[in-house]
Amino acid sequence: MISTKIPKMIYGGDYNPEQYDRETMNEDIRMFKSAKIDFVRVNIFAWAISQKDEVSYDFQWLDEVIDTLYENEIKVGIGTGTAAHPAWLAKKYPDVLRTEFDGKKRKFGGRHNSCPNSLTYQKYASLFVKKLVERYQKHPAVLLWNISNEWGGACYCENCEKAFRVWLKEKYRTLDHVNKAWNTTFWGHTFYDWDEIVTPNLLSEHFGERHTMFQGISLDYARFNSDSMLECHKMEYDIIKKSLPDTIVTTNIMGAYKPLDYQKWAPYMDVIAWDNYPSIETPTSYTAMMHDLMRGLKNGEPFMLMEQTPSQQNWQPYNALKRPGVMRLWSYQAVAHGSDTVLFFQMRRSSGACEKFHGAVIDHVGHENTRVFKEVAELGEELDQLSDTLLNSRVQSKVAIVFDWDNWWAVEYSSGPSISLKYVDEVHKYYKALFDQNIQVDMIGVQEDLSQYEVVIAPVLYMVKPGYAKKIEDFVEKGGIFLTTFLSGIVDENDLVTLGGYPGELRHVLGIWSEEIDALAPEHTNKIVMEKEYGLLKDVYSCSLLFDLIHSEGAEVIATYGKDFYQGRPVVTKNKFGKGQAWYVASSPDDAFLQGLINEIIKEKGIRNDFSGNEPGVEITKRIKGDKTYVFVLNHNSDTVHIELSSVTGLNLLTGEEVFQSIELASYDVAIIEQSK
């Protein structure tokens, strides 16, 4: 972990000195040191600068950069540079270029424009990485290696089509198995030769990016595309690790980024590093969920906040400035959820091209007399004072939410039942209900052990992979509470419906049968009518989107629909199973209902947040390190707030003041309280 390599939380970010002269770089370093910046990433997009043709390599400029940084006690994350191939490579070897979803072959330009299955790209990328490793493997400035940059996109070229067939042969072995998995008897799609299989895009099975005639082939191509880029990542990872087995190798990823199954990528990242770019309107709870999702990729290990903007972004429709204090607040939010770094993109604003208006530590004016730089320097001073205090501390949770990329792809490739169903949005609804009550959450994949949790929530668990229903049954039987929702248990890992009645393999543990699924536009709502009081739940609530028409097969009916032809039919059920309970919520409920339901479930399991109340806009979470507990209190409000902390006493590490069961925080302010024993 990072904490084994350096004595404090590293601070800095992306630096591109190849865009400036050496005099500017020297002035930048002076300012970096004044802001306590001690780490930068370099060489992220510099392949073309160091290699002008097939055989010529010139790293003199990079030698000077890394040496100068080291002389000034600034550590380096060295990028492999392969996120953007050189123009000469595309000109001489056009097979390296991607083909788009509509079938158009790209020319040189942009970034991530390399076909991951181009043998030419793989050859020259690996040669370049080998040269970098040979040159810098012993340089004392290099703290970590950063492969590529924000892997992404998809390719539909002939390279990929051929590679897809090979991938399918490895997965299914025979065409008979492919035909069965994809249900190819539908619409006469039976395949008799591997070469008959083509890429699923607008030229074949798709009528839009989300709409496909054959979910099976599109789902497998999504898996293949993620795996293809992962193989390129692994190629570079193995080159670096062969020479430097003890170094840190990672890549910067992007939260809930749909094209890549990060749960499969995580074993090939020594530390999870991710780029956090919420807008001014992004719910605080959503950003928190992304941090938790990233932390969950490696079983709760601390992660790296690899990128965030010091102020505004450049690629959103409206690129608002971060208000004074917000950069600090959002930096500490990442730390509160498990980050052991605070890093930015970018260190100095570019003078041209598409990121010239993206925020930076050093603005176009070129000096430190700006609001943003002063805020960066103040945060740097605080992090320097914290030193290694928080490093490698952990977030501990008794509640988990299941998030699965295969399930996400399958839900949104499905032809029906609703175009308005968004998997991540439904997951966030349940996360927010916990977040608003300051209950810490682990975001986990289906491969994770459930025994460490008291409550497991799996919204829209449409796809049930082999063995997962049994894992859920064992969890509930031993006393856990499991909750899932409408459109769950419908299909297997190939997106084939599990016959015999919904919710398929979950029917036994849930004690229900879902006969039909009504889908209405989001503005059409129904009512959730409580059959009897359940804790604070006693009113009539609203629900929308999808409406499962379910029958109880032993489950207790907690609430029923209030109108339409299914008025009086169950909408919320609880099934006792062994020592535990399995809940089913048959529609998408309003926030008030979810808050009440979640509150009662966690209370039943003895889970509490240790704090007096839930002040709107105030986030409270904890990290634990040995016998030390650190309570983070974050005021996301633009006004001063008084917060009751009934069981918290200790020292606010950011101010040096003692805290006794309450605290007052100014707008966008933060406290980190080291609790007294």
Secondary structure, 3 states (H helix, E strand, C coil): CHHHCCCCCEEEEECCHHHCCHHHHHHHHHHHHHCCCCEEEECCCCHHHHCCCCCCCCCHHHHHHHHHHHHCCCEEEEECCCCCCCHHHHHHCHHHECECCCCCECCCCCCCCECCCCHHHHHHHHHHHHHHHHHHCCCCCEEEEECCCCCCCCCCCHHHHHHHHHHHHHHHCCHHHHHHHHCCCHHHCCCCCHHHCCCCCCCCCECCCCCECCHHHHHHHHHHHHHHHHHHHHHHHHHHHHHCCCCEEECEECCCCCCCCHHHHHHHCCCCEEECCCCCCCCHHHHHHHHHHHHHHHCCCCEEEEECCCCCCCCCCCCCCCCCCHHHHHHHHHHHCCECEEEECCCECCCCCCCCCCCCCECCCCCCCCHHHHHHHHHHHHHHHHCCCCCCCECCCCEEEECCHHHHHHHHHCCCCCCCCCHHHHHHHHHHHHHCCCCCEEEECCCCCCCCCCEEEECCCCECCCCHHHHHHHHHHCCCEEEEECCCCCECCCCCECCCCECHHHHHHHCEEEEEEEECCCCCEEEEEECCCECCECCEEEEEEEEEEEEECCCEEEEEECCCCCCCCEEEEEEEECCEEEEEECEEECHHHHHHHHHHHHHHCCCCCCCCCCCCCEEEEEEEECCEEEEEEEECCCCCEEEEEEEEEEEECCCCCEEEEEEEECCCCEEEEEECC
